Amino acid sequence: MQYSTKAQSLTPSLTLAITAKAKELKDKGLDVVGFGAGEPDFNTPQNIIDAATKAMNEGKTKYTPASGINELKDAVAEKLLAENGLKYAREQVIISTGGKQCLANAFEALLNEGDEVLIATPYWVSYPDLVTLSGGKSVFLDTKEENSYKITVEVLEAQATARSKVLVINSPNNPTGTIYTREELAEIAEFCRKRDIFIISDEMYEKLIYGDEKHVSIASLSDDAYSRTLVVGGFSKSYAMTGWRLGYAAGPKELVKLMGSIQSHTTSNPTSFVQYAAVEALKGSQDSISKMNAEFAKRRDYMVERTMGIEGLSCIYPKGAFYVMMDVRKLMGKTYKGKTVKDSLDFSAFLLEDYLVAVVPGVAFGLEGFVRLSYATSMANIGKGFDRISEFVSLFE
């Protein structure tokens, strides 16, 4: 049997692999500290749970239109207008089984064989494989530390080609937590206008921002940017709804129509009662977001402080999302218990095996010499984990 070469070329998600390994060790009764999971440790707010229960009790458990119910499309459009300054008609909005499916639908609808997708390094682990499955080619942009690993026009000029069709923007960024300013986005939008490049703006972490930073959607900057951008968002991070699997996208009517057609032949509609719960998430109380953010900010500050306090370690300072990219480059090439630590995979493997701390190797995000830690876990776990990391690093020679 000859299987699909595209499917065979995919790389398993290292984040899911690390989480699975940590769970396996926990199931054996071991005290594992997991910094791998990209999901809030808070439960879904009660008003959202109640809305789902109410929908089920009312019999809203049947098929819905493949692209989502009108009530939720309208709620998403209202949110995008009020919070992002973006006006979309119902026909410009699609509801999908998570932001990941929105991205998959979009790449399928946009790409022909060999079309290039420009992706900044470091990147969310699924972008390249979604592009591959859609027949496209990922071009990884060489971002620089001095620019906080963000895309610049200089980088785009150096690496874009005649086949470059789509640019992916992710702000706040997973894994770095960096945020693009209005001025930075305006320059990128102008470059895309000149080169006729479409933009996918992944804004999944838009509500997880700390301090005085503000989220800006690139689609809001000009009529041209609006016409060539697909905005992708969801409920997993902001409303602690990771397991509910629901996301949305808004953009050009024809693109959204194609995405809906693709979805109708793959998953069909997102879960019916989850959509009604999401209406409550958008239109009900938003108090849970500020409470989560306040706690995440405390954890962020503590994790950064602990990182900077360990000799040989530093980090990229995150302004959003809930990750710290720990810089372990100074430890590469050193030995640990007689074994050479060659890369982030070695660092992560030794740390998990001997100290039961799960982190994600930077190579998963295209940034070797780093590991990603999620602070979507309790302060007690963070403290315990860093005590172990400190002891682990002290043994490097």
Contacts in CASP RR format, 6 or more apart in sequence:
PFRMAT RR
TARGET T0000
AUTHOR 0000-0000-0000
METHOD contacts of the structure
MODEL  1
MQYSTKAQSLTPSLTLAITAKAKELKDKGLDVVGFGAGEPDFNTPQNIID
AATKAMNEGKTKYTPASGINELKDAVAEKLLAENGLKYAREQVIISTGGK
QCLANAFEALLNEGDEVLIATPYWVSYPDLVTLSGGKSVFLDTKEENSYK
ITVEVLEAQATARSKVLVINSPNNPTGTIYTREELAEIAEFCRKRDIFII
SDEMYEKLIYGDEKHVSIASLSDDAYSRTLVVGGFSKSYAMTGWRLGYAA
GPKELVKLMGSIQSHTTSNPTSFVQYAAVEALKGSQDSISKMNAEFAKRR
DYMVERTMGIEGLSCIYPKGAFYVMMDVRKLMGKTYKGKTVKDSLDFSAF
LLEDYLVAVVPGVAFGLEGFVRLSYATSMANIGKGFDRISEFVSLFE
6 132 0 8 1.000
6 133 0 8 1.000
6 135 0 8 1.000
7 133 0 8 1.000
9 132 0 8 1.000
10 129 0 8 1.000
10 132 0 8 1.000
10 133 0 8 1.000
11 129 0 8 1.000
13 125 0 8 1.000
13 126 0 8 1.000
13 364 0 8 1.000
14 125 0 8 1.000
14 360 0 8 1.000
14 361 0 8 1.000
14 363 0 8 1.000
14 364 0 8 1.000
15 36 0 8 1.000
15 37 0 8 1.000
15 38 0 8 1.000
15 125 0 8 1.000
15 360 0 8 1.000
15 364 0 8 1.000
15 372 0 8 1.000
18 36 0 8 1.000
18 348 0 8 1.000
18 352 0 8 1.000
18 358 0 8 1.000
18 359 0 8 1.000
18 360 0 8 1.000
19 34 0 8 1.000
19 36 0 8 1.000
19 37 0 8 1.000
19 358 0 8 1.000
21 352 0 8 1.000
21 358 0 8 1.000
22 32 0 8 1.000
22 34 0 8 1.000
22 36 0 8 1.000
22 352 0 8 1.000
22 358 0 8 1.000
25 32 0 8 1.000
25 352 0 8 1.000
25 356 0 8 1.000
26 32 0 8 1.000
30 356 0 8 1.000
31 356 0 8 1.000
32 352 0 8 1.000
32 356 0 8 1.000
32 357 0 8 1.000
32 358 0 8 1.000
33 356 0 8 1.000
33 357 0 8 1.000
33 358 0 8 1.000
33 377 0 8 1.000
33 381 0 8 1.000
33 384 0 8 1.000
33 385 0 8 1.000
33 388 0 8 1.000
34 357 0 8 1.000
34 358 0 8 1.000
34 359 0 8 1.000
34 374 0 8 1.000
34 377 0 8 1.000
34 381 0 8 1.000
35 357 0 8 1.000
35 358 0 8 1.000
35 359 0 8 1.000
35 360 0 8 1.000
35 372 0 8 1.000
35 373 0 8 1.000
35 374 0 8 1.000
35 375 0 8 1.000
35 377 0 8 1.000
35 385 0 8 1.000
36 358 0 8 1.000
36 359 0 8 1.000
36 360 0 8 1.000
36 372 0 8 1.000
36 373 0 8 1.000
36 374 0 8 1.000
37 374 0 8 1.000
37 376 0 8 1.000
37 377 0 8 1.000
38 242 0 8 1.000
38 322 0 8 1.000
38 323 0 8 1.000
38 374 0 8 1.000
38 376 0 8 1.000
39 236 0 8 1.000
39 237 0 8 1.000
39 240 0 8 1.000
39 242 0 8 1.000
39 243 0 8 1.000
39 376 0 8 1.000
40 237 0 8 1.000
40 240 0 8 1.000
40 242 0 8 1.000
40 292 0 8 1.000
40 322 0 8 1.000
40 376 0 8 1.000
41 376 0 8 1.000
41 377 0 8 1.000
41 378 0 8 1.000
42 240 0 8 1.000
42 288 0 8 1.000
42 292 0 8 1.000
43 240 0 8 1.000
44 239 0 8 1.000
44 240 0 8 1.000
44 241 0 8 1.000
44 244 0 8 1.000
45 239 0 8 1.000
45 240 0 8 1.000
45 281 0 8 1.000
45 285 0 8 1.000
45 288 0 8 1.000
47 280 0 8 1.000
47 284 0 8 1.000
47 285 0 8 1.000
48 239 0 8 1.000
48 241 0 8 1.000
48 277 0 8 1.000
48 278 0 8 1.000
48 280 0 8 1.000
48 281 0 8 1.000
49 277 0 8 1.000
50 280 0 8 1.000
51 276 0 8 1.000
51 277 0 8 1.000
51 279 0 8 1.000
51 280 0 8 1.000
51 281 0 8 1.000
52 273 0 8 1.000
52 274 0 8 1.000
52 276 0 8 1.000
52 277 0 8 1.000
54 276 0 8 1.000
55 61 0 8 1.000
55 272 0 8 1.000
55 273 0 8 1.000
55 276 0 8 1.000
55 277 0 8 1.000
56 273 0 8 1.000
60 272 0 8 1.000
60 273 0 8 1.000
60 276 0 8 1.000
61 272 0 8 1.000
61 273 0 8 1.000
62 272 0 8 1.000
63 268 0 8 1.000
63 269 0 8 1.000
63 272 0 8 1.000
64 269 0 8 1.000
64 270 0 8 1.000
64 272 0 8 1.000
64 275 0 8 1.000
65 269 0 8 1.000
66 260 0 8 1.000
66 263 0 8 1.000
66 264 0 8 1.000
66 268 0 8 1.000
66 269 0 8 1.000
67 73 0 8 1.000
67 94 0 8 1.000
67 95 0 8 1.000
67 256 0 8 1.000
67 259 0 8 1.000
67 260 0 8 1.000
67 263 0 8 1.000
67 264 0 8 1.000
67 269 0 8 1.000
68 94 0 8 1.000
68 95 0 8 1.000
68 269 0 8 1.000
68 270 0 8 1.000
68 275 0 8 1.000
69 95 0 8 1.000
69 272 0 8 1.000
69 275 0 8 1.000
69 276 0 8 1.000
70 90 0 8 1.000
71 275 0 8 1.000
71 276 0 8 1.000
71 279 0 8 1.000
72 95 0 8 1.000
72 248 0 8 1.000
72 275 0 8 1.000
72 276 0 8 1.000
72 278 0 8 1.000
72 279 0 8 1.000
72 282 0 8 1.000
73 90 0 8 1.000
73 93 0 8 1.000
73 94 0 8 1.000
73 95 0 8 1.000
74 90 0 8 1.000
75 278 0 8 1.000
75 279 0 8 1.000
75 282 0 8 1.000
75 283 0 8 1.000
76 88 0 8 1.000
76 93 0 8 1.000
76 95 0 8 1.000
76 248 0 8 1.000
76 250 0 8 1.000
76 282 0 8 1.000
77 87 0 8 1.000
77 88 0 8 1.000
77 89 0 8 1.000
77 90 0 8 1.000
77 92 0 8 1.000
77 93 0 8 1.000
77 250 0 8 1.000
78 282 0 8 1.000
78 283 0 8 1.000
79 282 0 8 1.000
80 86 0 8 1.000
80 87 0 8 1.000
80 88 0 8 1.000
80 231 0 8 1.000
80 250 0 8 1.000
81 87 0 8 1.000
81 88 0 8 1.000
84 215 0 8 1.000
84 217 0 8 1.000
84 219 0 8 1.000
84 220 0 8 1.000
84 231 0 8 1.000
85 217 0 8 1.000
85 220 0 8 1.000
86 217 0 8 1.000
86 219 0 8 1.000
86 220 0 8 1.000
86 226 0 8 1.000
86 231 0 8 1.000
86 250 0 8 1.000
88 250 0 8 1.000
88 251 0 8 1.000
89 253 0 8 1.000
91 253 0 8 1.000
91 256 0 8 1.000
91 257 0 8 1.000
92 250 0 8 1.000
92 251 0 8 1.000
92 252 0 8 1.000
92 253 0 8 1.000
92 256 0 8 1.000
93 248 0 8 1.000
93 249 0 8 1.000
93 250 0 8 1.000
93 251 0 8 1.000
93 256 0 8 1.000
94 102 0 8 1.000
94 105 0 8 1.000
94 248 0 8 1.000
94 249 0 8 1.000
94 250 0 8 1.000
94 256 0 8 1.000
94 259 0 8 1.000
94 260 0 8 1.000
94 263 0 8 1.000
95 246 0 8 1.000
95 247 0 8 1.000
95 248 0 8 1.000
95 270 0 8 1.000
95 275 0 8 1.000
95 278 0 8 1.000
96 102 0 8 1.000
96 105 0 8 1.000
96 246 0 8 1.000
96 247 0 8 1.000
96 248 0 8 1.000
96 249 0 8 1.000
96 259 0 8 1.000
96 263 0 8 1.000
96 267 0 8 1.000
96 270 0 8 1.000
97 245 0 8 1.000
97 246 0 8 1.000
97 247 0 8 1.000
97 267 0 8 1.000
97 270 0 8 1.000
97 271 0 8 1.000
98 234 0 8 1.000
98 236 0 8 1.000
98 245 0 8 1.000
98 246 0 8 1.000
98 247 0 8 1.000
98 270 0 8 1.000
99 204 0 8 1.000
99 232 0 8 1.000
99 233 0 8 1.000
99 234 0 8 1.000
99 236 0 8 1.000
99 247 0 8 1.000
99 248 0 8 1.000
99 249 0 8 1.000
100 126 0 8 1.000
100 130 0 8 1.000
101 247 0 8 1.000
101 263 0 8 1.000
101 267 0 8 1.000
102 232 0 8 1.000
102 233 0 8 1.000
102 247 0 8 1.000
102 248 0 8 1.000
102 249 0 8 1.000
102 259 0 8 1.000
103 126 0 8 1.000
103 127 0 8 1.000
103 130 0 8 1.000
103 200 0 8 1.000
103 202 0 8 1.000
103 232 0 8 1.000
104 130 0 8 1.000
104 133 0 8 1.000
104 134 0 8 1.000
105 249 0 8 1.000
105 259 0 8 1.000
105 260 0 8 1.000
105 262 0 8 1.000
105 263 0 8 1.000
106 200 0 8 1.000
106 230 0 8 1.000
106 232 0 8 1.000
106 249 0 8 1.000
106 255 0 8 1.000
106 259 0 8 1.000
107 117 0 8 1.000
107 130 0 8 1.000
107 131 0 8 1.000
107 133 0 8 1.000
107 134 0 8 1.000
107 136 0 8 1.000
107 166 0 8 1.000
108 133 0 8 1.000
108 134 0 8 1.000
108 259 0 8 1.000
108 262 0 8 1.000
109 255 0 8 1.000
109 258 0 8 1.000
109 259 0 8 1.000
109 262 0 8 1.000
110 134 0 8 1.000
110 165 0 8 1.000
110 166 0 8 1.000
110 198 0 8 1.000
110 255 0 8 1.000
111 117 0 8 1.000
111 131 0 8 1.000
111 134 0 8 1.000
111 135 0 8 1.000
111 136 0 8 1.000
111 165 0 8 1.000
111 166 0 8 1.000
112 135 0 8 1.000
112 136 0 8 1.000
113 135 0 8 1.000
113 136 0 8 1.000
114 135 0 8 1.000
114 136 0 8 1.000
114 137 0 8 1.000
114 163 0 8 1.000
115 135 0 8 1.000
115 136 0 8 1.000
115 137 0 8 1.000
115 163 0 8 1.000
115 165 0 8 1.000
115 166 0 8 1.000
116 136 0 8 1.000
116 137 0 8 1.000
116 138 0 8 1.000
116 139 0 8 1.000
116 160 0 8 1.000
116 161 0 8 1.000
116 163 0 8 1.000
116 164 0 8 1.000
116 165 0 8 1.000
116 166 0 8 1.000
117 127 0 8 1.000
117 131 0 8 1.000
117 136 0 8 1.000
117 137 0 8 1.000
117 138 0 8 1.000
117 139 0 8 1.000
117 164 0 8 1.000
117 165 0 8 1.000
117 166 0 8 1.000
117 167 0 8 1.000
117 168 0 8 1.000
118 139 0 8 1.000
118 141 0 8 1.000
118 151 0 8 1.000
118 156 0 8 1.000
118 159 0 8 1.000
118 160 0 8 1.000
118 164 0 8 1.000
118 166 0 8 1.000
118 167 0 8 1.000
118 168 0 8 1.000
118 197 0 8 1.000
119 127 0 8 1.000
119 128 0 8 1.000
119 131 0 8 1.000
119 138 0 8 1.000
119 139 0 8 1.000
119 140 0 8 1.000
119 141 0 8 1.000
119 168 0 8 1.000
120 140 0 8 1.000
120 141 0 8 1.000
120 143 0 8 1.000
120 149 0 8 1.000
120 150 0 8 1.000
120 151 0 8 1.000
120 155 0 8 1.000
120 168 0 8 1.000
120 169 0 8 1.000
120 170 0 8 1.000
120 173 0 8 1.000
121 140 0 8 1.000
121 141 0 8 1.000
121 142 0 8 1.000
121 143 0 8 1.000
121 149 0 8 1.000
121 365 0 8 1.000
121 366 0 8 1.000
121 367 0 8 1.000
122 143 0 8 1.000
122 149 0 8 1.000
122 173 0 8 1.000
122 175 0 8 1.000
122 176 0 8 1.000
122 325 0 8 1.000
122 362 0 8 1.000
122 365 0 8 1.000
122 366 0 8 1.000
122 367 0 8 1.000
122 370 0 8 1.000
123 140 0 8 1.000
123 168 0 8 1.000
123 170 0 8 1.000
123 365 0 8 1.000
123 366 0 8 1.000
124 170 0 8 1.000
124 174 0 8 1.000
124 175 0 8 1.000
124 202 0 8 1.000
124 365 0 8 1.000
125 364 0 8 1.000
125 365 0 8 1.000
127 138 0 8 1.000
127 168 0 8 1.000
128 138 0 8 1.000
128 140 0 8 1.000
131 137 0 8 1.000
131 138 0 8 1.000
132 138 0 8 1.000
137 163 0 8 1.000
139 159 0 8 1.000
139 160 0 8 1.000
139 161 0 8 1.000
139 164 0 8 1.000
140 366 0 8 1.000
141 151 0 8 1.000
141 155 0 8 1.000
141 156 0 8 1.000
141 159 0 8 1.000
142 155 0 8 1.000
142 158 0 8 1.000
142 159 0 8 1.000
143 149 0 8 1.000
143 150 0 8 1.000
143 151 0 8 1.000
143 152 0 8 1.000
143 155 0 8 1.000
144 152 0 8 1.000
144 155 0 8 1.000
148 176 0 8 1.000
148 178 0 8 1.000
148 316 0 8 1.000
149 173 0 8 1.000
149 176 0 8 1.000
149 178 0 8 1.000
149 316 0 8 1.000
149 367 0 8 1.000
150 173 0 8 1.000
150 178 0 8 1.000
150 180 0 8 1.000
150 184 0 8 1.000
151 167 0 8 1.000
151 169 0 8 1.000
151 180 0 8 1.000
151 184 0 8 1.000
151 188 0 8 1.000
152 184 0 8 1.000
152 187 0 8 1.000
153 187 0 8 1.000
153 188 0 8 1.000
153 190 0 8 1.000
153 191 0 8 1.000
156 167 0 8 1.000
156 188 0 8 1.000
156 191 0 8 1.000
157 191 0 8 1.000
160 195 0 8 1.000
160 197 0 8 1.000
164 195 0 8 1.000
164 197 0 8 1.000
165 197 0 8 1.000
165 198 0 8 1.000
166 197 0 8 1.000
166 198 0 8 1.000
166 199 0 8 1.000
166 200 0 8 1.000
167 188 0 8 1.000
167 192 0 8 1.000
167 197 0 8 1.000
167 198 0 8 1.000
167 199 0 8 1.000
167 200 0 8 1.000
168 199 0 8 1.000
168 200 0 8 1.000
168 202 0 8 1.000
169 180 0 8 1.000
169 185 0 8 1.000
169 188 0 8 1.000
169 199 0 8 1.000
169 200 0 8 1.000
169 201 0 8 1.000
169 202 0 8 1.000
169 218 0 8 1.000
170 201 0 8 1.000
170 202 0 8 1.000
170 204 0 8 1.000
171 178 0 8 1.000
171 179 0 8 1.000
171 180 0 8 1.000
171 185 0 8 1.000
171 201 0 8 1.000
171 202 0 8 1.000
171 203 0 8 1.000
171 206 0 8 1.000
171 215 0 8 1.000
171 216 0 8 1.000
172 178 0 8 1.000
172 179 0 8 1.000
172 205 0 8 1.000
172 206 0 8 1.000
172 208 0 8 1.000
172 209 0 8 1.000
172 215 0 8 1.000
172 318 0 8 1.000
172 319 0 8 1.000
172 320 0 8 1.000
172 321 0 8 1.000
173 179 0 8 1.000
173 205 0 8 1.000
173 321 0 8 1.000
174 204 0 8 1.000
174 205 0 8 1.000
174 321 0 8 1.000
174 323 0 8 1.000
175 321 0 8 1.000
175 323 0 8 1.000
175 325 0 8 1.000
175 360 0 8 1.000
175 362 0 8 1.000
175 365 0 8 1.000
175 367 0 8 1.000
175 372 0 8 1.000
176 316 0 8 1.000
176 318 0 8 1.000
176 323 0 8 1.000
176 325 0 8 1.000
177 205 0 8 1.000
177 316 0 8 1.000
177 318 0 8 1.000
177 319 0 8 1.000
177 320 0 8 1.000
177 321 0 8 1.000
177 323 0 8 1.000
177 325 0 8 1.000
178 316 0 8 1.000
178 318 0 8 1.000
178 319 0 8 1.000
178 320 0 8 1.000
179 209 0 8 1.000
179 213 0 8 1.000
179 215 0 8 1.000
179 319 0 8 1.000
179 320 0 8 1.000
180 188 0 8 1.000
180 216 0 8 1.000
180 218 0 8 1.000
181 216 0 8 1.000
182 216 0 8 1.000
182 221 0 8 1.000
185 216 0 8 1.000
185 218 0 8 1.000
185 221 0 8 1.000
186 221 0 8 1.000
186 222 0 8 1.000
188 199 0 8 1.000
188 218 0 8 1.000
189 199 0 8 1.000
189 218 0 8 1.000
189 221 0 8 1.000
189 222 0 8 1.000
189 224 0 8 1.000
189 225 0 8 1.000
191 197 0 8 1.000
192 198 0 8 1.000
192 199 0 8 1.000
192 225 0 8 1.000
192 228 0 8 1.000
193 222 0 8 1.000
193 224 0 8 1.000
193 225 0 8 1.000
193 228 0 8 1.000
196 228 0 8 1.000
197 228 0 8 1.000
198 228 0 8 1.000
198 229 0 8 1.000
198 230 0 8 1.000
199 218 0 8 1.000
199 219 0 8 1.000
199 225 0 8 1.000
199 228 0 8 1.000
199 229 0 8 1.000
199 230 0 8 1.000
200 229 0 8 1.000
200 230 0 8 1.000
200 232 0 8 1.000
201 217 0 8 1.000
201 218 0 8 1.000
201 219 0 8 1.000
201 229 0 8 1.000
201 230 0 8 1.000
201 231 0 8 1.000
201 232 0 8 1.000
202 232 0 8 1.000
202 233 0 8 1.000
203 215 0 8 1.000
203 217 0 8 1.000
203 231 0 8 1.000
203 232 0 8 1.000
203 233 0 8 1.000
204 232 0 8 1.000
204 233 0 8 1.000
204 234 0 8 1.000
204 236 0 8 1.000
204 237 0 8 1.000
205 237 0 8 1.000
205 320 0 8 1.000
205 321 0 8 1.000
205 322 0 8 1.000
206 215 0 8 1.000
206 217 0 8 1.000
206 233 0 8 1.000
206 238 0 8 1.000
207 215 0 8 1.000
207 237 0 8 1.000
207 238 0 8 1.000
207 289 0 8 1.000
207 293 0 8 1.000
208 237 0 8 1.000
208 238 0 8 1.000
208 292 0 8 1.000
208 293 0 8 1.000
208 296 0 8 1.000
208 320 0 8 1.000
208 321 0 8 1.000
208 322 0 8 1.000
209 215 0 8 1.000
209 293 0 8 1.000
209 319 0 8 1.000
209 320 0 8 1.000
210 293 0 8 1.000
210 296 0 8 1.000
210 297 0 8 1.000
210 300 0 8 1.000
210 319 0 8 1.000
210 320 0 8 1.000
211 297 0 8 1.000
211 319 0 8 1.000
213 319 0 8 1.000
213 320 0 8 1.000
217 229 0 8 1.000
217 231 0 8 1.000
218 225 0 8 1.000
218 229 0 8 1.000
219 225 0 8 1.000
219 226 0 8 1.000
219 229 0 8 1.000
219 231 0 8 1.000
219 251 0 8 1.000
220 226 0 8 1.000
227 252 0 8 1.000
228 252 0 8 1.000
229 251 0 8 1.000
230 249 0 8 1.000
230 250 0 8 1.000
230 251 0 8 1.000
230 252 0 8 1.000
230 255 0 8 1.000
230 256 0 8 1.000
231 249 0 8 1.000
231 250 0 8 1.000
231 251 0 8 1.000
232 247 0 8 1.000
232 248 0 8 1.000
232 249 0 8 1.000
233 247 0 8 1.000
233 248 0 8 1.000
233 249 0 8 1.000
234 246 0 8 1.000
234 247 0 8 1.000
234 248 0 8 1.000
235 241 0 8 1.000
235 244 0 8 1.000
235 246 0 8 1.000
235 247 0 8 1.000
235 278 0 8 1.000
235 281 0 8 1.000
236 242 0 8 1.000
236 243 0 8 1.000
236 244 0 8 1.000
236 245 0 8 1.000
236 246 0 8 1.000
236 247 0 8 1.000
237 321 0 8 1.000
237 322 0 8 1.000
238 289 0 8 1.000
239 281 0 8 1.000
239 288 0 8 1.000
239 289 0 8 1.000
240 288 0 8 1.000
240 292 0 8 1.000
241 277 0 8 1.000
241 278 0 8 1.000
241 281 0 8 1.000
244 271 0 8 1.000
244 274 0 8 1.000
244 277 0 8 1.000
244 278 0 8 1.000
245 270 0 8 1.000
245 271 0 8 1.000
245 274 0 8 1.000
246 270 0 8 1.000
246 271 0 8 1.000
246 274 0 8 1.000
246 275 0 8 1.000
246 278 0 8 1.000
247 270 0 8 1.000
249 256 0 8 1.000
249 259 0 8 1.000
250 256 0 8 1.000
269 275 0 8 1.000
296 322 0 8 1.000
296 375 0 8 1.000
296 376 0 8 1.000
298 379 0 8 1.000
299 322 0 8 1.000
299 375 0 8 1.000
299 377 0 8 1.000
299 379 0 8 1.000
299 382 0 8 1.000
300 318 0 8 1.000
300 320 0 8 1.000
300 322 0 8 1.000
300 324 0 8 1.000
300 375 0 8 1.000
302 379 0 8 1.000
302 382 0 8 1.000
302 383 0 8 1.000
303 324 0 8 1.000
303 373 0 8 1.000
303 375 0 8 1.000
303 382 0 8 1.000
303 386 0 8 1.000
304 315 0 8 1.000
304 317 0 8 1.000
304 318 0 8 1.000
304 324 0 8 1.000
306 382 0 8 1.000
306 383 0 8 1.000
306 386 0 8 1.000
306 390 0 8 1.000
307 313 0 8 1.000
307 314 0 8 1.000
307 315 0 8 1.000
307 324 0 8 1.000
307 326 0 8 1.000
307 386 0 8 1.000
308 314 0 8 1.000
308 315 0 8 1.000
310 386 0 8 1.000
310 389 0 8 1.000
310 390 0 8 1.000
310 393 0 8 1.000
311 393 0 8 1.000
312 328 0 8 1.000
312 330 0 8 1.000
312 331 0 8 1.000
312 393 0 8 1.000
313 326 0 8 1.000
313 327 0 8 1.000
313 328 0 8 1.000
313 330 0 8 1.000
313 331 0 8 1.000
313 389 0 8 1.000
313 393 0 8 1.000
314 326 0 8 1.000
314 327 0 8 1.000
315 324 0 8 1.000
315 325 0 8 1.000
315 326 0 8 1.000
315 327 0 8 1.000
316 324 0 8 1.000
316 325 0 8 1.000
316 327 0 8 1.000
316 370 0 8 1.000
318 324 0 8 1.000
318 325 0 8 1.000
322 374 0 8 1.000
322 375 0 8 1.000
322 376 0 8 1.000
323 372 0 8 1.000
323 373 0 8 1.000
323 374 0 8 1.000
323 375 0 8 1.000
324 372 0 8 1.000
324 373 0 8 1.000
324 375 0 8 1.000
325 362 0 8 1.000
325 365 0 8 1.000
325 367 0 8 1.000
325 370 0 8 1.000
325 371 0 8 1.000
325 372 0 8 1.000
326 359 0 8 1.000
326 370 0 8 1.000
326 371 0 8 1.000
326 372 0 8 1.000
326 373 0 8 1.000
327 369 0 8 1.000
327 370 0 8 1.000
328 344 0 8 1.000
328 347 0 8 1.000
328 369 0 8 1.000
328 370 0 8 1.000
328 371 0 8 1.000
329 369 0 8 1.000
329 370 0 8 1.000
331 341 0 8 1.000
331 347 0 8 1.000
331 393 0 8 1.000
331 396 0 8 1.000
332 341 0 8 1.000
332 342 0 8 1.000
332 343 0 8 1.000
332 347 0 8 1.000
332 369 0 8 1.000
333 340 0 8 1.000
333 341 0 8 1.000
333 342 0 8 1.000
334 340 0 8 1.000
334 341 0 8 1.000
334 396 0 8 1.000
334 397 0 8 1.000
335 341 0 8 1.000
335 396 0 8 1.000
335 397 0 8 1.000
336 350 0 8 1.000
336 392 0 8 1.000
336 395 0 8 1.000
336 396 0 8 1.000
336 397 0 8 1.000
337 350 0 8 1.000
337 354 0 8 1.000
337 395 0 8 1.000
338 397 0 8 1.000
339 346 0 8 1.000
339 350 0 8 1.000
340 346 0 8 1.000
341 347 0 8 1.000
341 350 0 8 1.000
341 396 0 8 1.000
343 361 0 8 1.000
343 363 0 8 1.000
343 368 0 8 1.000
343 369 0 8 1.000
344 361 0 8 1.000
344 362 0 8 1.000
344 363 0 8 1.000
344 368 0 8 1.000
344 369 0 8 1.000
344 370 0 8 1.000
344 371 0 8 1.000
345 361 0 8 1.000
345 363 0 8 1.000
347 359 0 8 1.000
347 361 0 8 1.000
347 369 0 8 1.000
347 371 0 8 1.000
348 358 0 8 1.000
348 359 0 8 1.000
348 360 0 8 1.000
348 361 0 8 1.000
348 371 0 8 1.000
350 392 0 8 1.000
351 357 0 8 1.000
351 358 0 8 1.000
351 359 0 8 1.000
351 388 0 8 1.000
351 389 0 8 1.000
351 392 0 8 1.000
352 358 0 8 1.000
352 359 0 8 1.000
354 392 0 8 1.000
355 385 0 8 1.000
355 388 0 8 1.000
355 389 0 8 1.000
355 391 0 8 1.000
355 392 0 8 1.000
356 388 0 8 1.000
357 385 0 8 1.000
357 388 0 8 1.000
357 389 0 8 1.000
357 392 0 8 1.000
359 371 0 8 1.000
359 372 0 8 1.000
359 373 0 8 1.000
360 371 0 8 1.000
360 372 0 8 1.000
360 373 0 8 1.000
361 371 0 8 1.000
362 368 0 8 1.000
362 369 0 8 1.000
362 370 0 8 1.000
362 371 0 8 1.000
362 372 0 8 1.000
363 369 0 8 1.000
364 372 0 8 1.000
365 372 0 8 1.000
375 382 0 8 1.000
END
